């Protein structure tokens, strides 16, 4: 590697006047992005804070981008984030997510921790990406050059991490023997050859994958050769099935929930949440239970299966140790499953429940998050010996991640500090961990965060279903934070309003509708003038596919420019947004019929019915989940059209006329899509947000 393009230490410490001279004299022919871009970017950010964007920013951008870079937009809105994986060097976080409408497709995005921006993305138009059911559906290879992800709950796809291209390798081996056995389902033909969600892992030399799935003759998983450009199935050459014999007999074990390959390449260790013997002739039927096991790579047999396992569970990074147990925390030898020590006895605490086990990166330290009979706390062990407990002052842990990829405790890369997510005040506490733990600082802004990862560049990242935040652990300052969910009162715009129908729509809300935007790889950004301030912070050039360079610094050079949208008129709606309708009252109505009418229509005689599709409206004002959704706030809108979003899992919106408001809920016509038809009213507790419907204006250009 050539020497630095400039004196990096002098670059960081110099004055603004000296900086200009250094940049002019620098030899950008020797510029190496991984080494030189971060310090140059940091120095120019400081200059921007002091003087704004200068000519020096433009000159430096012209030189840095001359070798080529792609413009990438950090999205404003995406669907639910499903899987998370921190890169081996701790500088990038991969996230698999749904599309906004959650009906089809998904994306894998690469976030740079130092800037909190997206530097790469791969979209899948029809395939479901990742899963929230089990951990490790998204995994980096040991070198970080490859990224594997589960597609459609069955296939493992591997892509070049920083190339921005579709998977160049797939493995689809869970269908033939992985489908549920005929005796295990009511309608076996409906699931025949559909496959299952597999646990999988990389070999340490990146030449193979292990995929845990039933195989021929009772096999439990297979070792698949990894070669770029190949598509592997059960009939492919080179697949080696692991017979998984235990003490010379078929183990009849269930596939793993989670697996890893040992660093020396000789063993594969993992656990299964619901182990039971797959034998229809067994009577009485065994109860499902967790188990841990170890596969010898050479023979493919089990070295042990540990059926006394209790969740939660965590193997150390090298697989040499196994922490487990819910009421009693234990440490076992990862190669034999024999108990090494009872951790809870060492700490002399009474445990109501163990929440999580979290190993440091080097495997020396173990954090045990417990709920005691009095209050929660974190027990810390070093080399299997009790070190200390972190006193949380009777505060509870934050919410837990659905996928299990990230936890509520994160170790610093060197294991000397830890971060703990707390529920009270939506805060994160940073601790110096030792015989006498010391609270370093509290980080604000952790609302809706349920998982933490401590990466390189002094960055802590927090993730949630629809949120992501990046903190500088040295200062406690937020580097970037965003909700990736639509604002309350909004639903995705109509598809025919998108000026670029062949691309995923990007849009920014306006008072009367939406502004559609387009960021092209060459640096051209199409955006109406009124929304440019909102879009600009999310625009970054991806240099070498890994490093973010602010697009705004290049405006005025050949690399970046704004462009007004071309006219794209949408036919205006001819009918009025609402129509006055009367509740039908038959002549000579009986008391019984009147009561039935009141039950269906409330007590109104007329109401305003929305006439357009739901996505042609927004809600304003908006009342959000909690005390604000109440009778007093909603009564003024009786007989009016309203929009709402329900709180059930998934994305469910409703548009209709508000016919009745009680102390407990509302009567909507037509009924909301999700809810019990035995219940006349939609309960307030099932509404995420609600407000009177306001029609949107169609785009004009």
C-alpha positions as CSV (number, residue, x, y, z in Angstrom):
1,X,0.0,0.0,0.0
2,X,1.4,3.4,-0.9
3,X,2.0,6.0,1.8
4,X,-0.7,8.4,2.9
5,X,-1.8,11.0,0.3
6,X,-1.1,13.6,3.0
7,X,0.3,13.9,6.5
8,X,-2.8,12.6,8.4
9,X,-1.8,13.8,11.9
10,X,-1.0,17.2,10.5
11,X,-4.3,17.2,8.5
12,X,-6.3,16.6,11.7
13,X,-4.5,19.2,13.8
14,X,-3.9,22.0,11.3
15,X,-5.6,25.4,11.2
16,X,-8.2,26.2,8.5
17,X,-5.6,28.1,6.5
18,X,-3.1,25.3,6.7
19,X,-5.8,22.8,5.7
20,X,-6.3,24.5,2.3
21,X,-2.6,24.3,1.5
22,X,-2.4,20.6,2.6
23,X,-5.3,19.6,0.4
24,X,-3.8,21.4,-2.6
25,X,-0.4,19.8,-2.1
26,X,-1.8,16.3,-1.4
27,X,-1.1,13.5,-3.9
28,X,-4.6,12.1,-4.4
29,X,-3.1,9.4,-6.7
30,X,-2.0,7.7,-3.5
31,X,-5.4,8.2,-1.8
32,X,-6.7,5.0,-0.1
33,X,-10.3,5.4,1.0
34,X,-10.1,3.0,4.0
35,X,-7.1,4.8,5.4
36,X,-7.4,8.4,4.2
37,X,-11.1,9.3,3.8
38,X,-12.2,9.1,7.5
39,X,-9.6,11.7,8.8
40,X,-10.1,14.0,5.8
41,X,-13.9,13.8,6.2
42,X,-13.7,14.5,9.9
43,X,-11.6,17.6,9.3
44,X,-13.9,18.9,6.6
45,X,-16.9,18.4,8.9
46,X,-15.2,20.5,11.5
47,X,-14.5,23.2,8.9
48,X,-18.2,23.1,7.8
49,X,-19.3,23.6,11.4
50,X,-17.1,26.6,11.7
51,X,-17.5,28.3,8.3
52,X,-20.2,26.4,6.4
53,X,-19.5,24.7,3.0
54,X,-16.5,26.3,1.4
55,X,-14.7,26.1,-1.9
56,X,-12.2,23.7,-0.2
57,X,-15.1,21.2,0.3
58,X,-15.8,21.3,-3.4
59,X,-12.2,21.0,-4.4
60,X,-11.6,18.0,-2.1
61,X,-14.9,16.4,-3.3
62,X,-13.7,16.8,-6.9
63,X,-10.5,14.9,-6.1
64,X,-12.0,12.2,-3.9
65,X,-14.9,11.4,-6.3
66,X,-12.7,11.5,-9.4
67,X,-12.0,7.8,-9.1
68,X,-15.7,7.0,-9.0
69,X,-18.4,6.8,-6.4
70,X,-22.2,5.9,-6.3
71,X,-24.8,8.3,-4.8
72,X,-26.8,6.5,-2.1
73,X,-29.8,7.9,-0.3
74,X,-30.4,7.0,3.3
75,X,-34.1,6.2,3.1
76,X,-36.8,8.2,4.9
77,X,-39.3,5.3,5.0
78,X,-38.8,1.6,4.9
79,X,-40.8,-1.4,6.2
80,X,-40.0,-3.2,9.4
81,X,-36.3,-4.0,10.1
82,X,-36.1,-7.7,10.6
83,X,-32.4,-8.8,10.9
84,X,-29.2,-7.1,12.1
85,X,-25.5,-8.1,11.8
86,X,-22.4,-6.1,12.8
87,X,-19.4,-6.4,10.5
88,X,-16.3,-8.2,11.8
89,X,-14.3,-5.0,11.9
90,X,-17.3,-3.2,13.7
91,X,-17.5,-0.4,11.1
92,X,-20.7,-1.4,9.3
93,X,-24.1,-2.7,10.3
94,X,-26.1,-4.8,7.8
95,X,-29.9,-4.7,8.2
96,X,-32.5,-6.7,6.3
97,X,-36.0,-5.1,6.1
98,X,-39.4,-5.3,4.5
99,X,-40.6,-2.9,1.9
100,X,-42.9,-0.1,3.1
101,X,-46.1,-1.8,2.0
102,X,-44.9,-5.1,3.6
103,X,-46.7,-7.1,0.9
104,X,-43.7,-8.2,-1.1
105,X,-39.9,-7.7,-1.6
106,X,-37.3,-6.4,0.8
107,X,-33.8,-4.8,1.0
108,X,-30.4,-5.4,2.6
109,X,-28.7,-2.1,3.5
110,X,-25.2,-1.5,4.8
111,X,-24.9,1.4,7.3
112,X,-21.6,3.1,8.1
113,X,-21.4,3.5,11.8
114,X,-19.0,6.6,11.8
115,X,-21.6,8.6,9.8
116,X,-24.9,6.8,10.5
117,X,-25.7,6.7,6.8
118,X,-26.4,4.0,4.3
119,X,-23.4,3.3,1.9
120,X,-24.9,0.3,0.1
121,X,-28.2,-1.4,-0.7
122,X,-29.5,-4.4,-2.5
123,X,-33.2,-4.7,-3.3
124,X,-35.3,-7.8,-3.8
125,X,-38.5,-7.2,-5.7
126,X,-40.4,-10.3,-4.8
127,X,-38.3,-12.3,-2.2
128,X,-39.0,-11.9,1.5
129,X,-35.7,-10.9,3.1
130,X,-34.6,-12.2,6.5
131,X,-36.9,-13.3,9.3
132,X,-37.8,-12.2,12.8
133,X,-38.5,-15.7,13.9
134,X,-34.9,-16.8,14.6
135,X,-31.5,-15.1,15.1
136,X,-28.6,-15.1,12.6
137,X,-30.7,-14.9,9.3
138,X,-28.1,-12.3,8.2
139,X,-24.4,-13.1,8.6
140,X,-21.1,-11.6,7.5
141,X,-18.3,-13.9,6.4
142,X,-15.3,-13.8,8.7
143,X,-13.4,-11.5,6.3
144,X,-16.4,-9.2,5.8
145,X,-16.2,-9.6,2.0
146,X,-19.4,-11.6,1.8
147,X,-22.9,-11.3,3.4
148,X,-25.4,-14.1,3.6
149,X,-29.1,-13.6,4.0
150,X,-32.2,-15.9,4.2
151,X,-34.6,-15.4,1.3
152,X,-38.2,-16.5,1.3
153,X,-37.7,-18.3,4.7
154,X,-35.8,-21.1,2.9
155,X,-32.9,-20.1,0.6
156,X,-29.5,-18.8,1.7
157,X,-28.3,-16.1,-0.7
158,X,-24.7,-14.8,-0.5
159,X,-23.7,-11.4,-2.0
160,X,-20.5,-9.4,-2.2
161,X,-21.0,-7.0,0.7
162,X,-19.9,-3.7,-0.8
163,X,-20.7,-4.3,-4.5
164,X,-24.4,-3.5,-4.4
165,X,-25.2,-6.5,-6.6
166,X,-27.6,-9.4,-6.3
167,X,-26.5,-12.7,-4.6
168,X,-24.0,-14.6,-6.7
169,X,-24.5,-17.8,-4.7
170,X,-27.6,-19.5,-3.4
171,X,-28.2,-22.7,-1.4
172,X,-31.7,-24.2,-1.4
173,X,-31.4,-27.6,0.4
174,X,-34.2,-27.7,3.0
175,X,-37.1,-28.8,0.8
176,X,-36.8,-32.5,0.2
177,X,-36.3,-33.8,3.7
178,X,-36.9,-30.5,5.5
179,X,-40.6,-30.4,4.9
180,X,-42.7,-31.5,7.9
181,X,-43.3,-35.3,8.0
182,X,-46.7,-36.5,6.8
183,X,-47.7,-37.6,10.3
184,X,-46.8,-34.2,11.8
185,X,-49.3,-32.0,9.9
186,X,-53.0,-32.1,9.1
187,X,-52.7,-31.5,5.4
188,X,-49.2,-32.8,4.4
189,X,-49.7,-32.1,0.7
190,X,-50.0,-28.3,1.3
191,X,-46.4,-28.2,2.8
192,X,-44.7,-30.8,0.7
193,X,-41.3,-29.6,-0.5
194,X,-41.8,-26.1,0.8
195,X,-38.7,-26.2,3.0
196,X,-38.1,-24.5,6.3
197,X,-36.1,-21.6,7.8
198,X,-32.6,-23.0,8.3
199,X,-30.0,-22.2,10.8
200,X,-26.6,-21.8,9.1
201,X,-23.1,-20.5,9.5
202,X,-19.8,-19.8,7.6
203,X,-16.6,-22.0,7.8
204,X,-13.7,-19.9,9.2
205,X,-11.9,-20.1,5.9
206,X,-15.1,-19.0,4.0
207,X,-15.0,-22.1,1.7
208,X,-18.1,-23.8,3.0
209,X,-21.4,-23.2,4.7
210,X,-23.1,-25.5,7.2
211,X,-26.9,-25.6,6.9
212,X,-28.9,-27.3,9.6
213,X,-31.7,-29.3,8.0
214,X,-33.0,-32.9,8.0
215,X,-31.3,-34.9,5.3
216,X,-31.2,-38.5,3.9
217,X,-30.9,-41.4,6.4
218,X,-31.5,-39.2,9.4
219,X,-28.8,-36.7,8.6
220,X,-28.8,-33.4,10.5
221,X,-27.4,-30.7,8.3
222,X,-25.0,-30.5,5.4
223,X,-21.7,-28.9,4.5
224,X,-22.0,-27.0,1.3
225,X,-19.0,-25.8,-0.8
226,X,-19.2,-22.0,-1.4
227,X,-18.2,-21.0,-4.9
228,X,-19.2,-17.7,-6.4
229,X,-21.6,-18.0,-9.3
230,X,-23.2,-21.4,-8.3
231,X,-26.7,-22.4,-7.3
232,X,-26.8,-25.3,-4.9
233,X,-29.7,-27.7,-4.2
234,X,-30.0,-31.2,-2.7
235,X,-28.7,-32.9,-5.9
236,X,-25.6,-30.7,-6.3
237,X,-22.2,-32.2,-6.3
238,X,-19.9,-31.6,-3.4
239,X,-22.6,-31.5,-0.6
240,X,-21.6,-33.6,2.4
241,X,-24.5,-34.6,4.7
242,X,-23.7,-35.0,8.4
243,X,-25.2,-38.3,9.6
244,X,-25.4,-36.9,13.2
245,X,-25.0,-40.3,14.9
246,X,-25.0,-40.2,18.6
247,X,-23.1,-43.0,20.3
248,X,-23.2,-44.9,17.0
249,X,-27.0,-44.6,16.7
250,X,-29.2,-42.2,14.6
251,X,-29.8,-39.2,16.9
252,X,-33.2,-38.3,15.3
253,X,-32.6,-34.8,16.4
254,X,-34.4,-31.7,15.2
255,X,-32.6,-29.0,13.2
256,X,-30.8,-26.3,15.1
257,X,-32.2,-22.8,15.9
258,X,-28.7,-21.3,15.9
259,X,-25.2,-22.7,14.8
260,X,-21.6,-21.5,14.6
261,X,-18.4,-23.1,13.2
262,X,-15.5,-23.2,15.6
263,X,-12.5,-20.9,14.7
264,X,-10.2,-24.0,14.2
265,X,-12.7,-25.5,11.8
266,X,-13.1,-28.8,13.6
267,X,-16.5,-28.4,15.2
268,X,-20.0,-26.9,14.7
269,X,-21.9,-26.0,17.8
270,X,-25.4,-24.8,18.2
271,X,-28.7,-25.2,20.0
272,X,-32.3,-26.1,19.2
273,X,-35.2,-24.4,21.0
274,X,-37.7,-27.3,20.5
275,X,-35.9,-30.6,20.5
276,X,-37.9,-33.8,20.3
277,X,-37.3,-37.2,18.7
278,X,-38.8,-37.4,15.2
279,X,-40.3,-40.9,15.7
280,X,-44.0,-41.4,15.0
281,X,-43.9,-44.7,16.9
282,X,-42.8,-43.2,20.2
283,X,-45.4,-43.4,22.9
284,X,-45.9,-41.4,25.0
285,X,-44.9,-38.5,22.7
286,X,-41.9,-36.6,24.1
287,X,-42.3,-33.0,25.1
288,X,-40.4,-30.5,23.1
289,X,-37.4,-29.1,25.0
290,X,-34.3,-27.1,24.3
291,X,-31.0,-28.9,23.5
292,X,-27.4,-28.0,22.7
293,X,-25.2,-30.2,20.5
294,X,-21.7,-30.4,18.9
295,X,-21.0,-31.8,15.5
296,X,-17.6,-33.2,14.6
297,X,-16.8,-31.8,11.2
298,X,-14.6,-34.7,10.0
299,X,-17.2,-37.4,10.8
300,X,-20.4,-35.4,10.8
301,X,-21.5,-37.1,14.0
302,X,-22.7,-35.6,17.2
303,X,-20.1,-35.4,20.0
304,X,-22.9,-34.8,22.4
305,X,-26.5,-33.7,22.7
306,X,-27.3,-31.8,25.9
307,X,-31.0,-32.3,26.6
308,X,-31.0,-30.6,30.0
309,X,-30.5,-27.2,28.5
310,X,-32.7,-24.3,29.7
311,X,-33.1,-21.1,27.7
312,X,-31.8,-18.5,27.4
313,X,-28.5,-19.7,26.1
314,X,-25.3,-18.3,24.6
315,X,-22.1,-20.0,23.4
316,X,-18.9,-18.0,23.7
317,X,-17.4,-16.7,20.4
318,X,-15.1,-19.7,20.1
319,X,-17.7,-22.2,21.3
320,X,-15.5,-23.3,24.2
321,X,-18.1,-22.2,26.8
322,X,-21.8,-22.4,27.1
323,X,-23.9,-20.2,29.4
324,X,-27.5,-21.2,30.0
325,X,-30.4,-21.4,32.4
326,X,-33.4,-19.3,33.3
327,X,-33.7,-19.7,37.1
328,X,-30.1,-20.8,37.8
329,X,-27.3,-19.4,35.6
330,X,-24.8,-22.1,34.7
331,X,-21.6,-22.3,32.7
332,X,-20.8,-25.5,30.9
333,X,-17.8,-26.7,28.8
334,X,-18.8,-26.1,25.2
335,X,-17.0,-29.2,24.0
336,X,-18.5,-31.6,26.4
337,X,-21.6,-29.9,28.0
338,X,-20.3,-30.7,31.5
339,X,-21.0,-28.1,34.1
340,X,-18.0,-25.9,34.9
341,X,-19.7,-23.7,37.5
342,X,-23.0,-22.4,38.8
343,X,-22.7,-18.7,38.1
344,X,-25.6,-17.6,40.3
345,X,-24.0,-19.3,43.3
346,X,-20.8,-17.4,42.7
347,X,-22.6,-14.1,42.7
348,X,-24.7,-15.1,45.7
349,X,-28.0,-13.7,44.3
350,X,-31.5,-15.0,44.0
351,X,-32.6,-15.0,40.4
352,X,-36.3,-14.7,39.4
353,X,-35.4,-15.0,35.7
354,X,-32.3,-14.7,33.4
355,X,-33.1,-12.3,30.6
356,X,-29.9,-12.6,28.5
357,X,-26.3,-13.9,28.3
358,X,-23.9,-11.6,26.4
359,X,-20.3,-12.5,25.8
360,X,-17.6,-10.0,25.1
361,X,-15.9,-10.2,21.7
362,X,-12.8,-12.0,23.1
363,X,-15.0,-14.4,25.1
364,X,-13.3,-13.5,28.4
365,X,-16.2,-11.6,29.9
366,X,-19.9,-12.6,30.3
367,X,-22.7,-10.3,31.2
368,X,-25.8,-12.0,32.7
369,X,-28.9,-9.8,32.7
370,X,-31.2,-11.0,35.5
371,X,-34.5,-10.0,37.0
372,X,-34.1,-10.6,40.7
373,X,-36.8,-10.9,43.2
374,X,-36.1,-7.3,44.2
375,X,-34.8,-5.5,41.1
376,X,-32.9,-6.2,37.8
377,X,-29.2,-6.1,37.6
378,X,-26.3,-7.2,35.5
379,X,-23.9,-9.8,36.8
380,X,-20.4,-9.8,35.2
381,X,-18.0,-12.8,35.1
382,X,-14.5,-12.9,33.9
383,X,-12.8,-16.2,32.8
384,X,-15.7,-18.0,34.6
385,X,-15.3,-16.1,37.9
386,X,-17.6,-13.5,39.4
387,X,-16.3,-10.0,38.8
388,X,-19.0,-7.5,39.8
389,X,-22.6,-6.6,39.5
390,X,-23.8,-3.5,37.8
391,X,-26.4,-1.7,40.0
392,X,-29.2,-0.4,37.9
393,X,-30.8,1.5,40.8
394,X,-34.1,-0.5,40.6
395,X,-34.6,0.4,36.9
396,X,-35.8,-2.2,34.4
397,X,-34.3,-3.4,31.1
398,X,-35.6,-2.0,27.9
399,X,-37.7,-4.0,25.5
400,X,-36.2,-7.1,23.9
401,X,-35.5,-7.5,20.2
402,X,-37.9,-9.9,18.3
403,X,-35.1,-11.3,16.1
404,X,-32.6,-11.9,18.9
405,X,-29.7,-10.6,16.8
406,X,-29.0,-7.7,19.2
407,X,-29.5,-7.5,22.9
408,X,-30.0,-5.0,25.7
409,X,-26.4,-5.2,26.7
410,X,-23.5,-4.5,24.4
411,X,-19.8,-4.9,25.1
412,X,-17.2,-2.4,23.8
413,X,-14.8,-4.0,21.3
414,X,-12.1,-4.5,24.0
415,X,-14.6,-5.7,26.6
416,X,-13.7,-3.0,29.1
417,X,-17.0,-1.2,28.9
418,X,-20.7,-2.1,28.5
419,X,-23.8,-0.3,27.4
420,X,-27.2,-1.2,28.9
421,X,-30.6,-0.3,27.5
422,X,-33.1,0.8,30.1
423,X,-36.8,1.3,29.9
424,X,-37.1,4.3,32.3
425,X,-36.6,7.5,30.4
426,X,-35.6,5.6,27.2
427,X,-31.9,5.9,28.2
428,X,-28.8,3.9,27.7
429,X,-26.1,3.8,30.4
430,X,-22.4,3.4,29.6
431,X,-20.4,1.6,32.3
432,X,-16.7,1.1,32.9
433,X,-16.6,-2.6,34.0
434,X,-14.2,-3.8,36.6
435,X,-14.2,-4.9,40.3
436,X,-16.0,-1.6,41.1
437,X,-18.1,-0.7,38.1
438,X,-18.4,3.0,37.3
439,X,-21.2,4.8,35.4
440,X,-19.6,6.9,32.7
441,X,-22.6,8.6,31.1
442,X,-26.2,8.3,30.0
443,X,-27.3,8.5,26.4
444,X,-30.6,10.1,25.5
445,X,-33.0,9.3,22.7
446,X,-33.3,5.5,23.0
447,X,-37.1,5.5,22.6
448,X,-38.3,2.5,20.5
449,X,-34.8,1.0,20.6
450,X,-34.7,-2.7,21.5
451,X,-31.1,-3.8,20.5
452,X,-27.6,-2.5,20.9
453,X,-24.3,-3.0,19.0
454,X,-21.0,-1.4,20.0
455,X,-18.8,-1.0,16.9
456,X,-15.6,0.6,15.9
457,X,-15.0,4.4,15.6
458,X,-16.3,4.9,19.2
459,X,-19.9,4.3,18.0
460,X,-22.8,2.7,19.7
461,X,-25.8,1.9,17.5
462,X,-29.3,1.2,18.6
463,X,-32.0,-0.4,16.5
464,X,-35.7,-1.1,16.7
465,X,-38.4,-2.3,14.3
466,X,-38.6,1.1,12.6
467,X,-35.8,3.2,14.3
468,X,-32.1,3.5,14.3
469,X,-29.7,5.8,16.2
470,X,-25.9,6.3,16.4
471,X,-24.1,7.7,19.4
472,X,-20.5,8.9,19.9
473,X,-19.7,7.0,23.1
474,X,-16.9,9.5,24.1
475,X,-19.2,12.6,24.1
476,X,-22.7,11.0,24.4
477,X,-23.8,13.0,21.3
478,X,-26.1,11.6,18.7
479,X,-24.4,11.3,15.3
480,X,-27.7,10.5,13.6
481,X,-31.1,9.3,14.5
482,X,-34.2,8.6,12.5
483,X,-37.5,6.9,12.5
484,X,-38.0,4.9,9.3
485,X,-41.7,4.8,9.7
486,X,-44.3,7.0,8.1
487,X,-45.4,9.9,10.3
488,X,-48.7,9.5,12.2
489,X,-51.6,10.5,9.9
490,X,-49.8,9.4,6.7
491,X,-50.1,6.3,4.5
492,X,-48.0,5.5,1.4
493,X,-49.0,7.6,-1.6
494,X,-50.8,6.0,-4.6
495,X,-48.5,4.1,-6.9
496,X,-49.7,6.0,-10.0
497,X,-48.4,9.2,-8.5
498,X,-44.8,8.0,-8.7
499,X,-43.2,9.7,-11.7
500,X,-40.7,6.7,-12.0
501,X,-43.0,3.7,-11.9
502,X,-40.1,1.2,-12.6
503,X,-38.3,2.3,-9.4
504,X,-39.1,2.2,-5.7
505,X,-40.9,5.4,-4.9
506,X,-39.1,8.0,-2.7
507,X,-41.2,10.8,-1.3
508,X,-41.3,13.5,1.2
509,X,-44.5,14.7,2.9
510,X,-45.8,18.2,2.2
511,X,-48.7,20.2,3.7
512,X,-51.0,19.2,0.8
513,X,-49.6,16.0,-0.5
514,X,-46.2,14.5,-1.5
515,X,-43.0,15.5,-3.2
516,X,-41.4,12.7,-5.1
517,X,-37.6,12.5,-5.4
518,X,-35.0,10.5,-7.2
519,X,-31.3,10.2,-6.4
520,X,-29.4,8.9,-9.4
521,X,-26.1,7.1,-9.0
522,X,-24.2,9.7,-11.1
523,X,-25.0,12.4,-8.5
524,X,-28.0,14.0,-10.1
525,X,-30.9,14.5,-7.6
526,X,-34.4,15.3,-8.8
527,X,-36.4,17.0,-6.1
528,X,-38.8,20.0,-5.9
529,X,-37.1,23.0,-4.4
530,X,-39.4,23.1,-1.3
531,X,-38.2,19.7,-0.1
532,X,-34.5,19.9,-0.8
533,X,-33.5,20.8,2.8
534,X,-35.2,17.6,4.1
535,X,-33.5,15.4,1.5
536,X,-30.0,16.8,1.5
537,X,-28.7,15.3,4.8
538,X,-29.6,11.8,3.6
539,X,-27.6,12.0,0.4
540,X,-24.1,10.5,0.5
541,X,-21.6,9.3,-2.1
542,X,-20.5,5.8,-1.3
543,X,-16.7,5.7,-1.9
544,X,-15.3,2.2,-2.5
545,X,-18.7,1.0,-1.4
546,X,-17.9,1.5,2.2
547,X,-17.4,5.1,3.1
548,X,-19.9,8.0,3.1
549,X,-18.9,11.3,1.5
550,X,-21.5,14.1,1.9
551,X,-23.2,14.9,-1.4
552,X,-23.7,18.5,-0.4
553,X,-20.0,19.2,-0.5
554,X,-19.9,18.3,-4.2
555,X,-22.7,20.6,-5.3
556,X,-21.2,23.0,-7.7
557,X,-18.8,20.4,-9.1
558,X,-19.4,18.0,-12.0
559,X,-20.3,15.3,-9.5
560,X,-23.5,16.7,-8.0
561,X,-26.4,18.8,-9.0
562,X,-30.1,19.5,-8.3
563,X,-32.7,19.0,-11.0
564,X,-36.3,20.0,-11.0
565,X,-38.9,17.3,-11.7
566,X,-40.2,17.0,-15.2
567,X,-44.0,17.6,-15.5
568,X,-45.8,14.4,-14.5
569,X,-49.5,15.5,-14.1
570,X,-51.9,13.1,-12.5
571,X,-55.5,13.3,-13.5
572,X,-57.3,15.3,-10.8
573,X,-60.1,13.7,-8.8
574,X,-63.4,14.8,-10.3
575,X,-65.7,13.8,-7.5
576,X,-65.8,15.6,-4.2
577,X,-63.6,14.1,-1.4
578,X,-66.7,13.5,0.8
579,X,-70.3,12.7,0.1
580,X,-73.3,13.4,2.4
581,X,-75.2,10.2,3.1
582,X,-78.3,9.6,5.2
583,X,-78.8,6.6,7.4
584,X,-81.7,4.7,6.0
585,X,-84.8,4.7,8.4
586,X,-87.6,2.5,7.1
587,X,-91.1,3.8,7.5
588,X,-93.0,2.2,10.3
589,X,-89.8,1.1,12.0
590,X,-90.4,-1.1,15.1
591,X,-88.5,-0.5,18.3
592,X,-86.6,-3.7,17.8
593,X,-85.6,-2.6,14.3
594,X,-84.6,0.8,15.6
595,X,-82.4,-0.8,18.3
596,X,-80.7,-2.9,15.6
597,X,-80.2,0.2,13.4
598,X,-78.6,2.1,16.3
599,X,-76.4,-0.9,16.9
600,X,-75.2,-0.8,13.3
601,X,-75.2,2.9,12.5
602,X,-75.2,4.7,15.9
603,X,-77.5,7.5,16.6
604,X,-76.6,9.8,13.6
605,X,-79.1,10.5,10.9
606,X,-76.5,11.5,8.3
607,X,-72.7,11.4,7.9
608,X,-69.9,12.3,5.5
609,X,-68.6,9.3,3.6
610,X,-65.1,9.5,2.0
611,X,-65.3,8.8,-1.7
612,X,-61.7,8.3,-2.7
613,X,-59.2,5.5,-1.9
614,X,-57.5,5.6,1.5
615,X,-54.1,6.7,0.1
616,X,-55.7,10.0,-1.2
617,X,-56.1,11.3,2.3
618,X,-54.0,12.2,5.4
619,X,-55.2,12.7,9.0
620,X,-55.1,16.1,10.6
621,X,-55.0,16.7,13.5
622,X,-53.7,13.3,14.7
623,X,-54.3,11.7,18.0
624,X,-51.8,9.0,19.0
625,X,-52.0,5.9,21.2
626,X,-52.6,6.7,24.8
627,X,-54.7,9.3,26.7
628,X,-55.1,11.5,23.6
629,X,-57.4,8.9,21.9
630,X,-60.4,9.5,24.0
631,X,-64.1,10.5,23.8
632,X,-63.5,14.2,24.4
633,X,-61.0,14.5,21.5
634,X,-62.9,12.5,19.0
635,X,-66.5,13.6,19.6
636,X,-66.1,16.8,17.6
637,X,-65.6,14.7,14.5
638,X,-68.8,12.6,14.7
639,X,-70.3,12.1,11.3
640,X,-67.0,13.1,9.6
641,X,-64.6,10.9,7.6
642,X,-61.6,9.7,9.7
643,X,-58.4,7.7,9.1
644,X,-56.7,5.5,11.6
645,X,-53.9,2.9,12.0
646,X,-54.4,-0.1,14.1
647,X,-51.9,-1.4,16.6
648,X,-52.0,-5.1,15.7
649,X,-48.8,-6.7,14.2
650,X,-48.4,-5.5,10.7
651,X,-49.6,-2.4,8.9
652,X,-53.4,-2.0,9.0
653,X,-55.1,1.3,8.0
654,X,-58.7,2.2,7.9
655,X,-60.8,5.0,6.3
656,X,-64.5,5.6,7.1
657,X,-67.1,7.6,8.7
658,X,-67.1,8.1,12.5
659,X,-70.6,7.1,13.6
660,X,-70.3,6.9,17.4
661,X,-67.8,7.6,20.1
662,X,-68.0,6.0,23.6
663,X,-65.8,6.0,26.6
664,X,-64.2,2.8,25.4
665,X,-64.0,3.0,21.6
666,X,-65.5,4.0,18.3
667,X,-68.0,2.8,15.7
668,X,-66.6,3.1,12.2
669,X,-68.3,2.6,8.8
670,X,-67.0,0.6,7.1
671,X,-65.5,-1.5,9.8
672,X,-61.7,-1.5,10.4
673,X,-60.0,-4.4,8.6
674,X,-58.7,-6.1,11.8
675,X,-60.8,-6.8,14.9
676,X,-63.4,-9.0,16.3
677,X,-66.7,-8.9,14.5
678,X,-68.3,-9.9,17.8
679,X,-67.3,-6.5,19.2
680,X,-69.5,-3.6,18.1
681,X,-66.9,-1.0,18.8
682,X,-63.2,-0.7,17.9
683,X,-61.4,-0.3,21.2
684,X,-59.2,2.8,21.8
685,X,-56.4,0.5,22.9
686,X,-56.3,-1.0,19.4
687,X,-55.8,2.3,17.7
688,X,-52.2,3.6,17.0
689,X,-53.3,6.9,15.6
690,X,-56.6,8.5,14.4
691,X,-57.7,11.8,13.0
692,X,-60.1,13.5,10.6
693,X,-59.4,12.7,6.9
694,X,-58.0,15.6,4.8
695,X,-57.9,15.1,1.0
696,X,-54.5,15.3,-0.7
697,X,-53.8,17.3,-3.8
698,X,-52.6,15.3,-6.8
699,X,-49.0,16.0,-8.0
700,X,-48.6,18.7,-10.7
701,X,-45.0,18.1,-11.7
